[in-house]
Amino acid sequence: MPTTRPNILLITSDQQHWNTLGCLNPEIRTPNLDRIASEGTLYERGYCPNPTCTPTRASIVTGQYPSQHGAWALGTQLAPDTRTVGHVFQEAGYRTALVGKAHFQQNRQYKDYPSLEAMPFVHDLDLWRNYTDDFYGFEHIELARNHVDEAQVGQHYMIWMEEKGFDWRPHFGRDNGNRRRHKWDLPEEFHYNTWNAERTNALLDGYAQNDESFFLWSSFPDPHPPYLVPEPWDTMYDPAELTVPSTVEGEHDANPPHFQLTQTKKPDFSSWRESGGFLPGFHSHLFDRDEMAKNIAIYYGMVSFMDAYVGKILDKLDALGLAENTLVVYTSDHGHFYGQHGLRAKGAFHYDDQIRVPFLVRQPGSVPAGQRSTALQSLVDLAPSFLSAAGVDIPRWMTGVDQTDAWYGKKERVRDHILVENRNEVTTLNLKTYVDDRYKITAYRGRDYGELFDMQEDPNELQNLWDRPDCTKLKGDLLLRLLSADWGAEPLFMPRVSGA
């Protein structure tokens, strides 16, 4: 454990499958992420608390589960007055900053819930030039809201492009009908990866010059679809040489009905929608194999492109002499389907492809180097662990666990289970998953179906044991463990100080 207060650098991607690391997957090249793994510890079983963006990102900064912090689904928002890890760090004398994607708020405007991360605010450049208010505990923010060429590009990323004299308009506007596919005509020097690394490094320069401790989140928007990347990254991978995952015949026969519907041309999901709203993933997932191969090639290109700019941040840490006193964690907000189980993108499907994430921890001289661990990690643990690493007391309202004993090699593991929540409608689609070293069980509110997988005997999750008569006792035991784990995650805001 370091004797001086370490800096905290969190680097995240968006919607990155857990095995899209070169050190795990020979079909992809990520030399800089591999560098973090070789200089630190690769955790092979990192999980998100919710397989969508807003809920998990809110959990990262609060150390709470979505059912506790309130941003329980896409289309909700984290209440602007929510207390976060950033506030605690500021009170401890740390500088706090966020560069890149935030997504703590919804991306559309509603009368009673205005959102700075929605139109028209994202295009109000004067607002962002002069923005100095606290933003969820971050005293300094530089934001980008868009994915690839979406029309809602704006905020600090747009300011940066305009300050460089670049006419960004011809390269964006997907929401206005300009549907680019695979190759993006945006020059690399004006891509948000370039911007993100440049602005992250500018902050690192300032912190080093002023000898300031910092908590900095560098949040890359890729490789979230649409599948689009500038040259030469669009031709880095040959689709013909890539593995294209697919469904295995009969694997959904014992699964809940929404799995089976995804494998039909025109599925009817109306009974899951309470008010005709949007449910991520509730559509046909049928795909053409050749098209999926091309999408995978671009997805991998997006990861490798991002990796190059993660490397520039790592190089800056080295150049400034900050590496040994900076705890670096690299992860993603949730996973991604690109053909696994016949699925695409994301939805209410708690396979490891979606709820498992890359998870790398590095601090030279403190975190064991070149290690791989199967110790369970959850993104809800980041906030309390960061505070613990800095020697700052963990607030009682945080419900994640302190992972520093595992990170610094004092214990093999500190968690024996994972909880994942996924509520897309208040009642009709509300599920929770419990994961331990061997088993995974998913229960649905108000439904008699579910999922049960033996991850040791069936690591690809092809045999749902939920209705197997010989697994009745196992299912009951695991449901009790899920219930107990859910109780155990309840926040205890106030200590008991009296017996009466």
C-alpha positions as CSV (number, residue, x, y, z in Angstrom):
1,M,0.0,0.0,0.0
2,P,1.5,3.4,-0.9
3,T,2.6,5.7,1.9
4,T,1.5,8.9,0.0
5,R,-2.0,9.6,-1.2
6,P,-2.3,8.2,-4.7
7,N,-3.9,9.9,-7.7
8,I,-6.9,8.0,-9.2
9,L,-7.2,7.7,-12.9
10,L,-10.3,5.9,-14.2
11,I,-10.3,5.2,-17.9
12,T,-13.5,3.7,-19.4
13,S,-14.9,2.7,-22.7
14,D,-18.6,2.3,-23.7
15,Q,-20.2,-1.1,-24.4
16,Q,-17.0,-3.1,-24.7
17,H,-17.1,-6.9,-24.7
18,W,-15.0,-8.3,-21.9
19,N,-12.7,-10.3,-24.2
20,T,-11.8,-7.6,-26.7
21,L,-8.3,-7.4,-25.3
22,G,-5.4,-8.7,-27.2
23,C,-4.1,-10.5,-24.1
24,L,-7.3,-12.6,-24.1
25,N,-8.3,-12.7,-27.8
26,P,-5.7,-13.3,-30.5
27,E,-8.0,-11.8,-33.2
28,I,-7.7,-8.3,-31.8
29,R,-4.8,-6.0,-31.1
30,T,-4.8,-3.7,-28.0
31,P,-1.1,-3.2,-27.1
32,N,-1.8,-0.4,-24.6
33,L,-4.5,-2.2,-22.7
34,D,-2.3,-5.3,-22.7
35,R,0.4,-3.0,-21.3
36,I,-1.9,-2.1,-18.4
37,A,-2.5,-5.8,-17.8
38,S,1.2,-6.7,-18.0
39,E,2.1,-3.9,-15.6
40,G,-0.8,-4.6,-13.3
41,T,-3.6,-7.2,-12.7
42,L,-6.2,-8.4,-15.2
43,Y,-9.4,-9.3,-13.4
44,E,-11.2,-11.9,-15.6
45,R,-14.5,-11.6,-13.9
46,G,-15.4,-7.9,-13.7
47,Y,-19.2,-7.2,-13.8
48,C,-21.5,-4.2,-14.2
49,P,-24.4,-3.6,-11.8
50,N,-26.7,-2.9,-14.8
51,P,-26.2,-3.7,-18.5
52,T,-27.0,-0.2,-19.8
53,C,-25.2,3.2,-19.7
54,T,-26.9,5.6,-17.3
55,P,-27.6,3.2,-14.4
56,T,-24.1,1.8,-14.4
57,R,-22.3,5.2,-14.8
58,A,-24.4,6.5,-11.9
59,S,-23.3,3.5,-9.9
60,I,-19.7,4.2,-10.7
61,V,-19.9,7.7,-9.1
62,T,-22.2,6.8,-6.2
63,G,-21.0,3.4,-5.1
64,Q,-24.7,2.4,-5.1
65,Y,-26.9,0.1,-7.1
66,P,-29.4,1.6,-9.6
67,S,-32.4,0.8,-7.3
68,Q,-30.6,2.9,-4.6
69,H,-29.4,5.9,-6.5
70,G,-32.5,6.2,-8.6
71,A,-31.3,6.2,-12.2
72,W,-32.7,2.7,-12.7
73,A,-33.0,2.6,-16.5
74,L,-32.1,4.4,-19.7
75,G,-34.4,7.4,-20.0
76,T,-34.0,8.2,-16.3
77,Q,-31.4,10.5,-14.8
78,L,-29.3,10.7,-11.7
79,A,-30.8,13.5,-9.6
80,P,-28.5,16.5,-10.0
81,D,-28.2,17.0,-6.2
82,T,-26.9,13.4,-5.7
83,R,-23.9,13.1,-3.5
84,T,-21.1,11.3,-5.3
85,V,-17.5,10.1,-4.8
86,G,-16.3,13.3,-6.4
87,H,-17.8,15.4,-3.6
88,V,-16.0,13.2,-1.0
89,F,-12.7,13.5,-2.9
90,Q,-13.0,17.3,-3.1
91,E,-13.6,17.5,0.7
92,A,-10.4,15.4,1.1
93,G,-8.4,18.0,-0.9
94,Y,-8.4,16.2,-4.3
95,R,-9.0,17.8,-7.7
96,T,-11.8,16.1,-9.6
97,A,-12.5,16.1,-13.3
98,L,-14.4,14.2,-16.0
99,V,-13.4,14.2,-19.7
100,G,-15.6,12.5,-22.3
101,K,-19.0,10.8,-22.0
102,A,-21.0,11.4,-18.8
103,H,-24.6,10.2,-19.5
104,F,-25.9,10.7,-16.0
105,Q,-29.0,12.3,-17.6
106,Q,-31.5,11.4,-20.3
107,N,-30.8,12.4,-23.8
108,R,-34.2,14.0,-24.4
109,Q,-35.9,17.0,-22.8
110,Y,-38.9,16.5,-20.5
111,K,-40.9,19.3,-18.9
112,D,-40.2,18.2,-15.3
113,Y,-36.8,16.8,-15.9
114,P,-34.6,19.1,-17.9
115,S,-31.3,17.6,-19.0
116,L,-28.0,19.3,-19.8
117,E,-27.1,16.2,-21.8
118,A,-29.9,16.7,-24.3
119,M,-30.8,19.1,-27.1
120,P,-30.8,22.0,-27.2
121,F,-28.3,22.4,-24.4
122,V,-25.6,20.3,-26.0
123,H,-25.5,22.8,-28.9
124,D,-25.3,25.9,-26.5
125,L,-21.6,26.4,-26.8
126,D,-21.7,29.5,-24.7
127,L,-23.2,27.5,-21.8
128,W,-20.3,25.0,-22.0
129,R,-17.6,27.6,-22.4
130,N,-18.7,29.3,-19.2
131,Y,-19.8,26.2,-17.3
132,T,-18.2,26.3,-13.8
133,D,-20.9,24.7,-11.7
134,D,-20.4,21.4,-9.8
135,F,-21.4,18.5,-12.0
136,Y,-22.0,15.4,-9.9
137,G,-18.9,16.0,-7.8
138,F,-16.7,17.0,-10.7
139,E,-15.3,20.5,-10.4
140,H,-14.1,20.4,-14.0
141,I,-15.8,18.8,-16.9
142,E,-15.2,18.6,-20.6
143,L,-18.0,16.6,-22.2
144,A,-19.0,14.8,-25.5
145,R,-22.5,13.4,-25.7
146,N,-22.6,11.8,-29.2
147,H,-21.8,8.3,-30.4
148,V,-19.8,8.5,-33.7
149,D,-21.7,10.8,-36.1
150,E,-24.9,11.5,-34.2
151,A,-26.4,15.0,-34.7
152,Q,-26.3,15.7,-31.0
153,V,-22.6,16.3,-31.2
154,G,-21.8,19.3,-29.1
155,Q,-20.6,20.5,-25.7
156,H,-16.8,20.8,-25.2
157,Y,-15.9,18.5,-28.0
158,M,-17.6,20.8,-30.5
159,I,-15.9,23.8,-29.0
160,W,-12.5,22.1,-29.4
161,M,-13.2,21.3,-33.1
162,E,-14.3,24.9,-33.8
163,E,-11.3,26.3,-31.9
164,K,-9.1,24.3,-34.3
165,G,-10.9,25.8,-37.3
166,F,-12.4,22.5,-38.3
167,D,-15.8,22.4,-40.0
168,W,-17.4,19.5,-38.3
169,R,-20.8,19.8,-39.9
170,P,-20.2,17.6,-43.0
171,H,-19.1,14.7,-40.8
172,F,-22.1,14.5,-38.4
173,G,-25.8,14.3,-38.6
174,R,-26.7,10.6,-38.4
175,D,-30.0,11.6,-36.7
176,N,-30.9,13.7,-39.7
177,G,-30.8,10.9,-42.1
178,N,-27.1,10.9,-43.1
179,R,-26.5,7.2,-42.6
180,R,-22.8,6.4,-42.9
181,R,-21.7,2.8,-42.6
182,H,-18.3,1.5,-41.4
183,K,-15.9,4.1,-42.8
184,W,-16.2,7.5,-41.2
185,D,-14.9,10.5,-43.3
186,L,-13.9,12.3,-40.1
187,P,-10.1,12.8,-40.0
188,E,-8.5,11.0,-37.0
189,E,-7.0,14.3,-35.7
190,F,-10.5,15.6,-35.1
191,H,-12.0,12.4,-33.6
192,Y,-13.2,12.4,-30.0
193,N,-10.5,9.9,-29.2
194,T,-7.9,12.5,-30.1
195,W,-9.8,15.1,-28.2
196,N,-10.3,12.9,-25.1
197,A,-6.6,12.0,-24.8
198,E,-5.5,15.6,-25.5
199,R,-7.7,17.1,-22.9
200,T,-7.0,14.4,-20.3
201,N,-3.3,15.0,-20.8
202,A,-3.7,18.7,-20.4
203,L,-5.3,18.2,-17.1
204,L,-2.5,15.8,-16.0
205,D,0.0,18.5,-17.0
206,G,-1.8,21.0,-14.8
207,Y,-2.1,18.6,-11.8
208,A,1.6,17.7,-12.1
209,Q,2.7,21.3,-12.4
210,N,0.8,22.3,-9.3
211,D,1.6,19.1,-7.4
212,E,-2.1,18.4,-6.9
213,S,-3.7,15.0,-6.0
214,F,-6.5,14.2,-8.4
215,F,-9.4,11.9,-9.2
216,L,-9.8,12.0,-13.0
217,W,-12.2,10.0,-15.1
218,S,-11.3,9.8,-18.8
219,S,-14.4,8.4,-20.5
220,F,-14.2,7.3,-24.1
221,P,-17.5,6.9,-26.1
222,D,-16.3,4.0,-28.2
223,P,-16.8,1.2,-29.2
224,H,-20.6,1.8,-28.7
225,P,-22.4,1.3,-32.0
226,P,-23.1,2.5,-34.7
227,Y,-20.2,0.7,-36.2
228,L,-18.2,3.6,-37.7
229,V,-14.5,4.5,-37.5
230,P,-12.1,6.7,-39.6
231,E,-9.4,5.2,-41.8
232,P,-7.1,3.4,-41.5
233,W,-8.8,1.7,-38.6
234,D,-11.8,0.7,-40.8
235,T,-9.5,-1.7,-42.7
236,M,-7.4,-2.9,-39.8
237,Y,-9.3,-6.3,-39.6
238,D,-10.3,-8.6,-42.4
239,P,-13.9,-9.8,-41.8
240,A,-13.1,-13.1,-43.5
241,E,-10.5,-13.8,-40.8
242,L,-12.7,-13.2,-37.8
243,T,-14.8,-15.5,-35.7
244,V,-18.5,-14.7,-36.0
245,P,-20.4,-16.0,-32.9
246,S,-24.0,-17.3,-33.4
247,T,-26.8,-19.1,-31.7
248,V,-26.6,-22.8,-31.0
249,E,-29.6,-24.8,-32.2
250,G,-32.1,-25.3,-29.3
251,E,-30.2,-23.1,-26.8
252,H,-33.2,-20.8,-26.3
253,D,-35.8,-23.6,-26.0
254,A,-35.7,-23.5,-22.1
255,N,-35.2,-19.8,-21.9
256,P,-37.8,-17.1,-21.1
257,P,-40.1,-16.2,-24.0
258,H,-38.4,-12.9,-24.9
259,F,-35.2,-14.8,-25.8
260,Q,-37.1,-16.9,-28.3
261,L,-38.9,-13.9,-29.8
262,T,-35.6,-12.3,-30.7
263,Q,-35.0,-15.1,-33.1
264,T,-38.1,-14.3,-35.2
265,K,-38.5,-11.8,-38.0
266,K,-41.4,-9.7,-36.6
267,P,-41.6,-10.3,-32.8
268,D,-44.4,-8.9,-30.8
269,F,-43.1,-7.5,-27.5
270,S,-46.1,-5.4,-26.8
271,S,-47.0,-7.3,-23.6
272,W,-43.7,-6.1,-22.0
273,R,-44.4,-2.4,-22.7
274,E,-46.4,-0.6,-20.1
275,S,-46.9,2.5,-22.2
276,G,-45.5,1.7,-25.6
277,G,-42.1,2.8,-24.5
278,F,-38.7,1.8,-25.8
279,L,-37.2,-1.4,-24.4
280,P,-33.5,-1.9,-25.4
281,G,-33.0,-5.2,-27.2
282,F,-36.7,-6.0,-27.7
283,H,-36.7,-6.5,-31.4
284,S,-35.6,-9.1,-33.9
285,H,-32.0,-10.0,-33.5
286,L,-31.7,-12.0,-36.7
287,F,-28.7,-11.0,-38.7
288,D,-26.7,-11.8,-41.9
289,R,-23.5,-13.5,-41.1
290,D,-21.4,-11.5,-43.7
291,E,-22.8,-8.2,-42.4
292,M,-22.0,-9.2,-38.8
293,A,-18.5,-10.1,-39.8
294,K,-18.0,-6.6,-41.2
295,N,-19.5,-5.1,-38.1
296,I,-17.1,-7.1,-35.9
297,A,-14.2,-5.9,-38.0
298,I,-15.3,-2.3,-37.5
299,Y,-16.0,-2.9,-33.8
300,Y,-12.5,-4.3,-33.3
301,G,-11.1,-1.3,-35.2
302,M,-12.9,1.0,-32.9
303,V,-11.4,-0.7,-29.9
304,S,-7.9,-0.7,-31.4
305,F,-8.3,3.0,-32.3
306,M,-9.3,3.9,-28.8
307,D,-6.4,1.7,-27.4
308,A,-3.9,3.9,-29.3
309,Y,-5.2,7.0,-27.4
310,V,-5.3,5.2,-24.1
311,G,-1.6,4.7,-24.8
312,K,-1.0,8.4,-25.1
313,I,-2.5,8.9,-21.7
314,L,-0.3,6.2,-20.2
315,D,2.7,7.8,-21.9
316,K,1.9,11.2,-20.3
317,L,1.8,9.6,-16.9
318,D,5.2,8.2,-17.5
319,A,6.6,11.5,-18.9
320,L,5.3,13.4,-15.8
321,G,6.7,10.9,-13.4
322,L,3.1,10.2,-12.1
323,A,2.8,6.5,-12.9
324,E,4.0,5.0,-9.6
325,N,1.7,7.2,-7.6
326,T,-1.4,6.9,-9.8
327,L,-3.9,4.0,-9.4
328,V,-5.2,3.3,-12.9
329,V,-8.3,1.3,-13.5
330,Y,-9.5,0.5,-17.0
331,T,-13.0,-0.9,-17.6
332,S,-16.3,-0.4,-19.5
333,D,-19.8,0.4,-18.4
334,H,-21.2,-2.9,-19.8
335,G,-20.7,-5.5,-22.4
336,H,-21.9,-6.1,-26.0
337,F,-23.4,-8.8,-28.1
338,Y,-22.0,-9.3,-31.6
339,G,-23.7,-12.6,-32.5
340,Q,-23.3,-14.5,-29.2
341,H,-26.5,-16.5,-28.5
342,G,-27.9,-15.0,-31.7
343,L,-28.1,-11.5,-30.1
344,R,-27.0,-8.0,-31.1
345,A,-26.0,-5.0,-29.0
346,K,-27.8,-5.1,-25.6
347,G,-31.1,-5.9,-23.9
348,A,-32.6,-7.9,-21.0
349,F,-30.3,-10.8,-21.5
350,H,-27.9,-11.4,-18.7
351,Y,-25.3,-13.5,-20.4
352,D,-21.7,-12.8,-19.5
353,D,-21.3,-11.2,-22.9
354,Q,-23.4,-8.3,-21.7
355,I,-22.9,-8.0,-18.0
356,R,-19.2,-8.9,-17.8
357,V,-16.6,-6.1,-18.6
358,P,-12.9,-5.8,-19.1
359,F,-11.3,-4.9,-15.8
360,L,-7.6,-3.8,-15.4
361,V,-5.9,-2.4,-12.4
362,R,-2.4,-0.9,-12.4
363,Q,-0.1,0.9,-9.9
364,P,3.6,0.0,-10.3
365,G,5.1,-1.1,-7.1
366,S,1.7,-1.5,-5.4
367,V,-0.5,-3.6,-7.6
368,P,1.0,-7.0,-8.4
369,A,2.2,-6.9,-12.0
370,G,1.5,-9.5,-14.7
371,Q,-1.2,-11.2,-12.7
372,R,-4.5,-12.6,-13.7
373,S,-7.3,-13.1,-11.2
374,T,-10.7,-14.6,-11.1
375,A,-11.7,-12.6,-8.0
376,L,-15.2,-11.1,-8.6
377,Q,-15.2,-7.3,-9.3
378,S,-18.2,-5.0,-9.6
379,L,-18.3,-1.5,-11.0
380,V,-20.3,-0.5,-7.9
381,D,-17.1,-1.2,-5.9
382,L,-15.1,1.5,-7.7
383,A,-16.1,4.5,-5.6
384,P,-15.4,3.0,-2.2
385,S,-12.2,1.3,-3.4
386,F,-10.9,4.6,-4.8
387,L,-11.6,6.4,-1.5
388,S,-9.9,3.6,0.4
389,A,-6.9,3.7,-1.8
390,A,-6.6,7.4,-1.0
391,G,-7.0,6.9,2.7
392,V,-10.4,8.6,2.7
393,D,-13.2,7.3,4.9
394,I,-15.9,5.5,2.9
395,P,-19.4,7.0,3.4
396,R,-22.0,4.7,4.9
397,W,-24.4,5.4,2.0
398,M,-22.0,3.6,-0.4
399,T,-23.0,-0.1,-0.8
400,G,-20.2,-1.3,-3.0
401,V,-17.3,-3.1,-1.2
402,D,-13.7,-2.0,-0.8
403,Q,-11.6,-4.0,-3.2
404,T,-8.2,-2.5,-2.3
405,D,-7.1,-5.6,-0.3
406,A,-7.5,-7.6,-3.5
407,W,-6.0,-5.0,-5.8
408,Y,-2.9,-4.6,-3.6
409,G,-2.4,-8.3,-3.1
410,K,-3.3,-8.5,0.5
411,K,-6.2,-10.9,-0.1
412,E,-7.1,-13.2,-2.9
413,R,-10.6,-11.8,-3.1
414,V,-13.1,-9.8,-1.1
415,R,-16.4,-10.6,-2.9
416,D,-18.2,-13.9,-3.0
417,H,-21.0,-12.8,-5.3
418,I,-22.2,-10.2,-7.9
419,L,-25.6,-8.5,-8.2
420,V,-26.9,-7.2,-11.5
421,E,-30.2,-5.3,-11.8
422,N,-32.1,-4.6,-15.0
423,R,-35.4,-2.7,-14.8
424,N,-36.7,-1.3,-18.0
425,E,-40.4,-1.0,-17.0
426,V,-41.7,-0.6,-13.5
427,T,-43.4,-3.9,-13.3
428,T,-43.4,-5.9,-16.6
429,L,-39.6,-6.1,-17.0
430,N,-37.7,-6.1,-13.7
431,L,-35.0,-8.7,-13.2
432,K,-32.1,-9.4,-10.9
433,T,-29.1,-11.7,-11.4
434,Y,-26.9,-13.3,-8.8
435,V,-23.5,-14.6,-9.8
436,D,-21.0,-16.5,-7.7
437,D,-17.8,-18.5,-8.5
438,R,-19.8,-21.2,-10.2
439,Y,-23.5,-20.4,-10.7
440,K,-25.6,-17.6,-12.2
441,I,-29.3,-17.3,-11.5
442,T,-31.7,-14.6,-12.9
443,A,-35.2,-14.0,-11.5
444,Y,-38.0,-11.9,-13.0
445,R,-40.5,-10.0,-10.9
446,G,-44.0,-11.5,-11.2
447,R,-42.8,-14.3,-13.5
448,D,-42.4,-18.0,-12.9
449,Y,-39.6,-18.3,-15.5
450,G,-35.9,-17.5,-15.1
451,E,-32.4,-18.6,-15.9
452,L,-29.9,-20.8,-14.1
453,F,-26.5,-21.7,-15.5
454,D,-23.7,-23.8,-14.1
455,M,-20.7,-21.6,-15.3
456,Q,-18.2,-24.3,-14.5
457,E,-19.8,-27.1,-16.5
458,D,-21.4,-24.8,-19.1
459,P,-19.2,-21.7,-19.5
460,N,-20.9,-20.7,-22.7
461,E,-24.4,-20.6,-21.0
462,L,-26.1,-22.9,-23.4
463,Q,-28.1,-25.1,-20.9
464,N,-30.7,-23.2,-18.8
465,L,-31.3,-25.4,-15.8
466,W,-34.2,-23.4,-14.3
467,D,-36.9,-26.0,-15.1
468,R,-34.8,-29.1,-14.6
469,P,-36.4,-31.3,-11.9
470,D,-33.0,-32.5,-10.7
471,C,-32.0,-28.8,-10.1
472,T,-35.0,-27.8,-8.0
473,K,-33.0,-27.7,-4.8
474,L,-30.1,-25.9,-6.4
475,K,-32.5,-23.3,-7.8
476,G,-34.1,-22.8,-4.4
477,D,-30.7,-22.4,-2.7
478,L,-29.6,-19.9,-5.3
479,L,-32.8,-17.9,-5.0
480,L,-32.2,-17.6,-1.3
481,R,-28.6,-16.5,-1.9
482,L,-29.9,-13.8,-4.3
483,L,-32.4,-12.6,-1.7
484,S,-29.7,-12.6,0.9
485,A,-27.3,-10.7,-1.3
486,D,-30.0,-8.1,-2.2
487,W,-30.7,-7.6,1.5
488,G,-26.9,-7.3,2.2
489,A,-26.6,-4.5,-0.4
490,E,-29.1,-2.2,1.5
491,P,-27.5,1.1,2.5
492,L,-27.3,1.8,6.2
493,F,-27.1,5.6,6.1
494,M,-27.1,6.0,9.9
495,P,-25.1,4.0,12.5
496,R,-26.9,2.6,15.5
497,V,-25.8,4.7,18.4
498,S,-28.4,3.7,21.0
499,G,-30.2,0.5,22.1
500,A,-33.5,2.3,22.2
